[in-house]
Amino acid sequence: MTADPASLVVLGASGDLTERLLLPGLASLLAGEGTRPLQLLGTGRSERGQDEWRDTVRKAFDDAGATGSEAAAVLDSTEYLQADPTEKEDLQRLLDACTGAPILYFALPPTITMKVCAVLEELELPEGTFLALEKPFGSDSESAAELNRQLVRIVPEERIFRIDHFLGTDTVLNLLGLRFANRLFEPVWNAGNIDRVEITYDEDLALEGRAAYYDSAGALVDMIQSHLLQVLAVFAMEPPASLDPADLRSVMAQVLRATEVQGGDPVAASRRARYTQATVDGEDVPSYTDEEGVDPSRNTETLAEVTFAVQNRRWAGVPFVLRSGKALKSNRKNIVVTFAPVPSLPRGLKGHAQPDRMVIDLKQHTVELELTMNGSEDPFTLEQASLRTELRGADLTPYGEVLRGILHNDPTLSVRADVAERCWRIVEPVLDAWREDRVPLDEYPAGSDGPSSWS
Ligand code: BG6
């Protein structure tokens, strides 16, 4: 890692992302292997006292056990600067405050990001400036392409990091070892042996006061267009020659280029719903439409499911069902792989061979193989059995992993420019069909498994 000092400037530091994910991520890095010398600057349009900001940073560091001298140095020098980065003078002031090479971290809505970039184009940037951008990257494929063109006018592509923290999730990264380091799996990782792949990210959390962002995104854009398509790419990609950024990102791009809405029919291949009022664990959850800041006429979904096809030789015919939603009963966050049934069984074996399944839990850090074996009581009767292992949780949080990539100048886990555009193109037929009301907006009580008609 370079030892040159860096200044991490969080644009939009008053948003919930900073406190919830970014600072804990940085703290996990500082508590572990550490970083290059770092200055942390928070900035936002709202006023915020220095003490309040420092307390927020300190709490994140304490919670993660980042109490060493490196963390103390970051804490001592951190500052919050009230500024509107769409104003040239303010942005210049932020750059002037940087003691190291600036890493401008955009935790801002895409429209504001584009305005800030327009101003950046007019400024002379310090040598070695990096840009890191949170999702959503643009608001459709055209604006994503426009943003990509704008970014490379500011800094070269290798200094642009498009963030997707699911790529920093250890269980997603575990897919690489599981698939490629075992004789057992890679030979059956194809349509000849796999019948169906489901990637689910159900959350019991409701809106959590994020209407300003979520109501214009919805579950499809918030989770499927970004995170879950990246997980699909890691799951379904061809074996890369190496894990260097050029190799890994090309095979991921390749599989996403082959991915489309199943049957080219967004109406048949998608479902959407939103939650209604219910009491969950004794607490009242209001209907989504009654949440503060929600505009019911937007018809924003809080649960989305889309079935995709990967149109290549390896995966033709296999449905990839991606689903994510809020205010659901269970925190089911997993990849479920259903293998094809065996072609025949020896006569005399009683019972059924259920299709084998592999369940990769993205949050519990477990991998489970559900198999059919001989029964414990009658050895000629088949029974289901499971092999389950718990993976060691990573020391770094997913955001810590992503920040590490930026600070190491390693774009392996950042989304490549063409992929950011491609992911919009993949979901656009669904977004159009939903906008035109060609798919019903179903309802489900908060705390349930989703609409009863879906089961
Ligand atoms: C974020 C979404 O990107 O990812 C949130 O905006 C979602 O709505 C979150 O809750 C899920 O990721 P994690 O790592 O917090 O489970």
Residues whose N, C-alpha, C, O or C-beta is under 5 A from the ligand:
A	BS01	BG6	D222
